[in-house]
């Protein structure tokens, strides 16, 4: 699985996975959605991300949690 909208850079947000070109972490997206926020809320609150970015963040987290080879997942993140 390839994640073209997610980047990991040790210089940005302490290396946490982010939406490419932003400082918006996958963690933040999941936290907001888990707290009852909607995709529409995220799009309004963070206008520099798209619905596709949010969906890829969810898919990225799912890949990690499915006990897939984490190294494979990290290799397929676009830097």
C-alpha positions as a Markdown table, in Angstrom:
| # | Residue | x | y | z |
|---|---|---|---|---|
| 1 | Unk | 0.0 | 0.0 | 0.0 |
| 2 | Unk | 1.4 | 3.4 | -1.0 |
| 3 | Unk | 0.6 | 6.6 | 0.9 |
| 4 | Unk | 1.3 | 9.5 | -1.3 |
| 5 | Unk | -0.4 | 12.1 | 0.9 |
| 6 | Unk | 1.5 | 11.2 | 4.1 |
| 7 | Unk | 5.0 | 12.3 | 4.9 |
| 8 | Unk | 7.4 | 11.5 | 7.7 |
| 9 | Unk | 10.2 | 14.0 | 8.3 |
| 10 | Unk | 12.2 | 14.1 | 11.6 |
| 11 | Unk | 12.4 | 17.8 | 11.2 |
| 12 | Unk | 8.6 | 18.3 | 11.1 |
| 13 | Unk | 6.4 | 17.6 | 14.1 |
| 14 | Unk | 9.1 | 15.3 | 15.7 |
| 15 | Unk | 8.8 | 12.9 | 12.8 |
| 16 | Unk | 5.1 | 12.1 | 13.3 |
| 17 | Unk | 3.2 | 11.2 | 10.1 |
| 18 | Unk | 1.7 | 14.3 | 8.6 |
| 19 | Unk | -0.4 | 15.3 | 5.7 |
| 20 | Unk | 2.2 | 16.1 | 3.0 |
| 21 | Unk | 3.1 | 19.8 | 2.9 |
| 22 | Unk | 1.5 | 20.6 | 6.2 |
| 23 | Unk | 2.1 | 20.2 | 9.9 |
| 24 | Unk | -1.2 | 18.4 | 10.4 |
| 25 | Unk | -0.5 | 15.0 | 11.9 |
| 26 | Unk | -2.4 | 11.8 | 11.3 |
| 27 | Unk | -2.7 | 11.7 | 15.1 |
| 28 | Unk | -4.6 | 15.1 | 15.1 |
| 29 | Unk | -7.0 | 13.9 | 12.4 |
| 30 | Unk | -7.8 | 10.7 | 14.3 |
| 31 | Unk | -8.1 | 12.6 | 17.6 |
| 32 | Unk | -10.6 | 15.1 | 16.1 |
| 33 | Unk | -12.6 | 12.3 | 14.4 |
| 34 | Unk | -12.6 | 10.1 | 17.5 |
| 35 | Unk | -13.8 | 13.1 | 19.6 |
| 36 | Unk | -16.9 | 13.4 | 17.4 |
| 37 | Unk | -15.6 | 15.8 | 14.8 |
| 38 | Unk | -16.7 | 15.2 | 11.2 |
| 39 | Unk | -14.7 | 15.3 | 8.0 |
| 40 | Unk | -16.6 | 18.5 | 7.2 |
| 41 | Unk | -15.4 | 20.0 | 10.5 |
| 42 | Unk | -11.8 | 19.1 | 9.7 |
| 43 | Unk | -12.1 | 20.7 | 6.2 |
| 44 | Unk | -13.5 | 23.9 | 7.7 |
| 45 | Unk | -10.9 | 24.0 | 10.6 |
| 46 | Unk | -8.0 | 23.1 | 8.3 |
| 47 | Unk | -8.7 | 24.5 | 4.9 |
| 48 | Unk | -5.3 | 23.4 | 3.5 |
| 49 | Unk | -6.2 | 19.7 | 3.6 |
| 50 | Unk | -8.7 | 17.8 | 1.5 |
| 51 | Unk | -11.1 | 15.0 | 2.1 |
| 52 | Unk | -8.7 | 12.7 | 0.3 |
| 53 | Unk | -6.0 | 13.7 | 2.7 |
| 54 | Unk | -8.2 | 12.8 | 5.7 |
| 55 | Unk | -9.2 | 9.5 | 4.2 |
| 56 | Unk | -5.6 | 8.6 | 3.5 |
| 57 | Unk | -4.7 | 9.5 | 7.1 |
| 58 | Unk | -7.4 | 7.0 | 8.3 |
| 59 | Unk | -6.1 | 4.4 | 5.9 |
| 60 | Unk | -2.5 | 4.9 | 7.0 |
| 61 | Unk | -3.5 | 4.4 | 10.7 |
| 62 | Unk | -5.5 | 1.3 | 9.7 |
| 63 | Unk | -2.5 | -0.2 | 7.9 |
| 64 | Unk | -0.4 | 0.3 | 11.1 |
| 65 | Unk | -3.0 | -1.2 | 13.3 |
| 66 | Unk | -3.7 | -4.2 | 11.1 |
| 67 | Unk | -0.3 | -5.6 | 12.2 |
| 68 | Unk | 1.1 | -5.3 | 8.8 |
| 69 | Unk | 4.8 | -5.1 | 8.5 |
| 70 | Unk | 5.3 | -1.6 | 9.9 |
| 71 | Unk | 8.6 | -1.3 | 8.1 |
| 72 | Unk | 6.8 | -1.9 | 4.8 |
| 73 | Unk | 4.2 | 0.8 | 5.6 |
| 74 | Unk | 6.9 | 3.3 | 6.5 |
| 75 | Unk | 8.8 | 2.6 | 3.3 |
| 76 | Unk | 5.7 | 3.3 | 1.3 |
| 77 | Unk | 5.2 | 6.8 | 2.8 |
| 78 | Unk | 6.2 | 9.5 | 0.4 |
| 79 | Unk | 8.7 | 11.8 | 1.9 |
